[in-house]
Amino acid sequence: MKVLTVIGNRPQFIKAAAVSPRLRAEHSELLVHTGQHFDDELSTVFFTELGLPAPERELGIALGSNTSQTARMLSALEGVLSEAAPDMVLVYGDTNSTLAGAMAGAQARVPVAHVEAGMRSFDRSMPEELNRVLVDHASSLLLCSSAVGEGNLRLEGVGGAVEVVGDVMVDVAAAVAPRARSAVDLVSARGLEPGGYALATAHRAGNVDDPERLERLVELLCSMPLPVLFTVHPRTRRRLDETDLLARLEGAGSVITAPPLGYLETAALLVHARAVITDSGGLQKEAYLAGVPCITLRANTEWIETVEHGWNVLVDLDAVAAREALSRPAPAERPPLYGDGRAGERVVEALVRHVR
């Protein structure tokens, strides 16, 4: 079996690390990096730390509008597909890279498999939500992280085969957890105490591209009653640099800014945090897996199970609600919502069954 895998951003590198080594043990894979995340701190470091094979093809497509970026990726992937002639196209998640890979495969009449299928925030104003829906309806094999995703797909009447395989990020988190918990030195190197700080990220266009909402985001982080380590995405830093908000953050005293971090350092800072403050879908789930309460800077989430079990609170950019969420004790129970850490194995098995 020959699989063409399309990846382009940090969460996809993590997910592919659970699948690509298992896939290559018995089959052939052509790994294509679109370039959507091109900075070393968002790209190269993840290949190095997670043992992900170096991509055979790098398209170097970044920046621009969602439409422009997706169109350029789609055009480039057409030639790659024609040359490679794979049995399957494999995509992950909800990015422009995911949409371009799925559309290129479907238009070339190559079966498309979507890992993390069926997740829905039900907010079509988010580019990621639109990508998810389009990819699921273009795919012939839909691999779900949980029964919630499967239920959403059944309601939508997708045409492809649907399977629940678990979440591949569980595989990676479980493998890295012992190193992350022992790496207390990475916490102290940032001047922090275990359990005495919040780890924050923000990159969604709806939060950082709107000047008014970006200011509310900064005010929320500055109002937290404990130190906040804010790892600043390149997109967010560009927006902060256009105003005086970066200076306000760095002058707050309680907020420590840092560039995006590698997977191991992020995992170490996550497992030792009092809470996570984020608008990232992936980090919401990583917080749940680590047993760390999450405060989500959105009005909705695709990972609704984490909210239902009390580990995640949706506050949008309401600083009062965020402080209230921070004061809540962690729930007593944390059920294994996303599988047993063997999702990567099940993904490969499903691909083989579908190709045959």
C-alpha positions in Angstrom: 0.0 0.0 0.0 1.3 3.5 -0.9 0.0 6.4 1.1 0.5 10.1 0.4 0.2 12.0 3.7 -0.4 15.8 3.7 0.7 17.8 6.8 1.3 21.4 7.4 1.1 22.5 11.1 2.1 21.7 14.6 -0.9 19.5 15.6 -0.6 17.5 12.4 3.1 16.8 13.0 2.2 15.4 16.4 -0.6 13.3 15.0 1.5 12.0 12.1 4.2 11.0 14.6 1.7 8.4 15.9 1.0 7.0 12.5 3.9 7.4 10.0 6.4 5.1 11.8 3.8 2.4 12.1 2.7 2.9 8.5 6.3 2.7 7.2 7.0 -0.5 9.0 5.1 -2.5 6.4 4.0 0.0 3.7 5.2 3.0 1.6 4.5 6.6 2.6 5.2 9.9 0.8 5.1 12.6 3.4 4.3 16.1 2.0 4.8 19.2 4.1 2.8 22.1 2.6 4.8 24.7 4.6 1.7 26.2 6.3 3.8 26.3 9.5 7.2 27.2 8.2 9.0 28.7 11.3 11.5 26.4 12.9 9.8 26.7 16.3 6.5 25.5 14.7 7.9 23.0 12.3 11.5 21.6 12.3 11.7 21.1 16.1 8.7 18.8 16.0 10.2 16.5 13.4 13.4 16.3 15.6 11.7 15.7 18.9 9.0 13.3 17.9 11.0 11.2 15.5 8.7 12.0 12.6 10.4 11.1 9.3 11.6 14.1 7.3 9.1 15.0 4.6 9.9 13.7 1.1 8.3 16.8 -0.4 8.2 20.4 0.9 5.9 22.7 -1.0 6.9 25.9 0.9 3.4 27.4 0.7 2.7 29.8 3.6 0.9 33.1 4.4 -1.7 34.8 2.3 -5.5 34.5 2.8 -7.2 31.2 3.4 -8.4 31.2 -0.2 -5.0 32.0 -1.7 -3.1 29.6 0.5 -5.5 26.7 -0.2 -5.6 27.4 -3.9 -1.8 27.3 -4.1 -1.6 24.1 -2.1 -4.3 22.5 -4.3 -2.4 23.4 -7.4 0.9 22.1 -6.1 -0.6 18.8 -4.8 -2.1 18.1 -8.2 1.3 17.5 -9.6 2.5 15.5 -6.6 -0.5 13.2 -6.8 0.0 12.6 -10.5 3.6 11.7 -10.0 3.2 9.6 -6.9 0.1 7.7 -7.9 -0.8 6.7 -4.3 -3.4 4.2 -3.2 -4.7 6.6 -0.5 -4.4 10.2 0.6 -4.2 10.7 4.3 -5.0 14.0 6.0 -5.4 15.2 9.6 -7.5 17.8 11.4 -8.9 21.0 10.0 -6.4 23.3 8.4 -6.0 24.7 4.9 -3.4 21.9 4.3 -6.1 19.3 5.2 -8.7 20.8 2.9 -6.2 21.0 0.0 -5.0 17.5 0.5 -8.6 16.1 0.6 -9.8 18.1 -2.4 -6.7 17.2 -4.5 -7.2 13.5 -3.6 -10.9 13.5 -4.3 -10.6 15.3 -7.6 -7.9 12.8 -8.7 -10.2 10.0 -7.7 -7.8 8.7 -5.0 -9.5 7.6 -1.8 -9.1 10.1 1.0 -8.8 9.2 4.7 -9.4 11.8 7.3 -8.0 11.4 10.8 -10.0 13.3 13.5 -13.2 13.2 11.4 -16.5 14.4 12.6 -15.5 17.0 15.2 -17.8 20.0 15.1 -17.9 23.4 16.9 -21.1 24.2 14.8 -19.6 27.7 14.1 -19.3 28.1 10.3 -17.6 31.5 10.8 -14.5 29.7 11.8 -12.3 28.6 8.8 -11.4 25.4 10.6 -15.1 24.4 10.9 -15.7 24.9 7.2 -12.6 22.9 6.4 -13.7 20.0 8.6 -17.1 19.8 7.0 -15.8 19.9 3.5 -13.1 17.4 4.2 -15.5 14.9 5.8 -17.8 15.0 2.8 -14.9 14.6 0.4 -13.4 11.6 2.2 -14.1 8.0 1.6 -12.7 6.9 5.0 -13.6 8.9 8.2 -11.6 8.0 11.3 -13.0 9.4 14.4 -11.4 10.2 17.8 -14.6 9.5 19.7 -18.2 8.5 19.5 -19.2 12.2 19.4 -17.5 12.5 16.0 -19.1 9.4 14.7 -22.5 10.7 15.8 -22.0 14.0 14.0 -21.1 12.2 10.8 -24.2 9.9 11.0 -26.4 12.9 11.4 -24.8 14.6 8.4 -25.2 11.5 6.2 -21.6 11.4 4.9 -20.9 9.0 2.1 -17.7 7.5 3.3 -17.0 4.6 5.7 -16.9 5.7 9.4 -14.8 4.1 12.1 -13.9 5.2 15.7 -10.2 4.5 16.2 -9.5 6.8 19.1 -7.3 9.9 19.2 -3.7 9.6 17.8 -2.6 12.4 20.1 -3.2 10.1 23.1 -0.5 7.8 21.7 2.0 10.6 21.6 1.0 12.1 24.9 1.3 8.8 26.6 4.8 8.2 25.2 6.0 11.6 26.2 4.3 11.9 29.6 7.1 10.3 31.7 9.7 12.6 30.3 7.4 15.7 30.6 6.6 15.0 34.3 10.3 14.5 35.2 11.4 17.7 33.4 10.7 20.1 36.3 13.9 21.9 35.3 12.1 23.3 32.2 9.6 24.9 34.5 12.1 26.4 36.8 14.1 27.7 33.8 11.2 29.9 33.1 11.1 31.2 36.6 8.0 29.3 37.5 6.8 27.0 40.3 5.0 23.7 39.5 1.2 24.2 40.0 1.7 28.0 40.4 1.2 29.3 36.9 -1.0 29.2 33.8 0.2 28.3 30.3 -1.4 30.4 27.6 -1.6 30.4 23.8 -3.8 32.3 21.3 -3.7 32.3 17.5 -7.3 32.1 16.2 -8.1 34.8 13.6 -11.3 35.7 15.5 -9.2 36.6 18.6 -6.0 38.1 17.2 -7.0 39.8 13.9 -9.7 42.0 15.4 -7.9 44.8 17.3 -10.7 45.2 19.9 -10.7 41.4 20.7 -6.9 41.4 20.8 -7.0 44.1 23.4 -9.5 42.2 25.4 -7.3 39.1 25.2 -4.3 41.1 26.5 -6.4 42.5 29.4 -7.6 39.0 30.3 -4.1 37.6 30.5 -2.9 40.6 32.5 -5.8 40.2 35.0 -5.0 36.6 36.0 -4.1 36.3 39.7 -1.1 34.1 39.1 1.9 34.2 36.6 1.0 33.4 33.0 3.5 32.0 30.5 2.2 33.2 27.2 3.8 31.4 24.2 3.3 33.8 21.3 2.4 32.4 17.9 4.1 34.3 15.0 0.7 35.4 13.7 -0.2 36.8 17.2 3.1 38.5 17.6 2.7 40.3 14.2 -0.7 41.7 15.4 0.7 42.7 18.8 3.7 44.4 17.1 1.2 46.6 15.2 0.0 48.1 18.5 1.3 48.9 21.9 -0.2 45.7 23.3 3.1 43.7 23.3 4.6 46.3 25.5 1.6 46.2 27.7 1.9 42.4 28.1 5.5 42.5 28.8 5.1 45.4 31.3 2.4 43.7 33.2 4.8 41.9 35.5 2.6 38.8 35.8 2.9 37.7 32.1 6.0 36.1 30.7 6.1 36.0 26.9 8.0 33.3 25.0 8.2 32.2 21.4 6.4 28.9 20.4 8.1 26.0 22.2 9.0 22.5 21.2 6.8 19.6 22.0 8.7 18.3 25.0 9.0 21.7 26.7 5.4 22.5 26.0 4.4 19.1 27.4 6.5 19.7 30.6 5.1 23.2 31.1 1.6 21.8 30.5 1.6 18.9 32.9 3.0 21.2 35.7 0.6 24.1 35.1 -2.3 25.1 37.4 -4.3 25.7 34.2 -4.2 26.2 30.5 -5.6 29.3 28.8 -6.0 28.9 25.1 -8.1 29.2 21.9 -6.4 26.1 20.4 -8.4 23.0 19.8 -5.4 20.7 20.1 -4.2 22.2 23.4 -7.7 21.8 24.9 -7.4 18.1 24.3 -3.8 18.0 25.4 -4.8 19.6 28.7 -7.5 17.0 29.2 -5.0 14.2 28.6 -2.6 15.7 31.1 -5.2 16.2 33.7 -4.9 20.0 33.7 -8.0 22.3 33.7 -8.5 24.3 30.6 -9.9 27.8 30.1 -10.9 28.2 26.5 -11.0 31.6 24.9 -13.9 30.8 22.6 -17.6 30.6 22.8 -17.7 27.0 21.5 -15.5 24.0 21.1 -15.2 20.9 18.9 -14.1 19.0 22.1 -17.4 19.2 23.9 -16.7 16.1 25.9 -14.0 18.0 27.9 -16.6 20.7 28.8 -19.2 18.1 29.8 -16.8 16.4 32.2 -15.8 19.7 33.8 -12.2 19.9 32.6 -12.8 22.7 30.2 -14.7 26.0 30.6 -15.6 28.2 27.6 -15.2 31.9 28.6 -14.7 33.6 25.2 -12.7 36.8 26.3 -14.6 37.4 29.5 -11.9 38.1 32.1 -14.2 37.7 35.1 -15.4 34.3 33.8 -11.8 33.3 33.2 -10.8 34.1 36.8 -13.8 32.3 38.1 -12.9 29.2 36.0 -9.4 29.4 37.4 -10.7 29.2 41.0 -12.7 26.0 40.4 -11.2 22.8 41.7 -10.3 20.1 39.2 -12.9 17.4 38.7 -12.4 14.2 40.7 -12.7 12.0 37.6 -11.2 12.0 34.1 -12.5 9.2 32.0 -10.5 7.9 28.9 -12.6 9.7 26.4 -10.2 9.4 23.5 -9.0 5.8 23.5 -6.3 3.7 24.9 -3.2 5.0 23.2 -3.3 2.5 20.2 -5.1 4.8 17.7 -2.1 5.0 15.4 -2.1 1.2 15.0 -5.9 1.3 14.3 -5.5 4.0 11.7 -3.0 1.9 9.7 -5.3 -1.2 10.0 -8.2 0.8 8.7 -6.2 2.1 5.8 -5.2 -1.4 4.8 -8.8 -2.7 5.0 -10.1 0.2 2.9 -7.5 -0.1 0.1 -8.2 -3.8 -0.2 
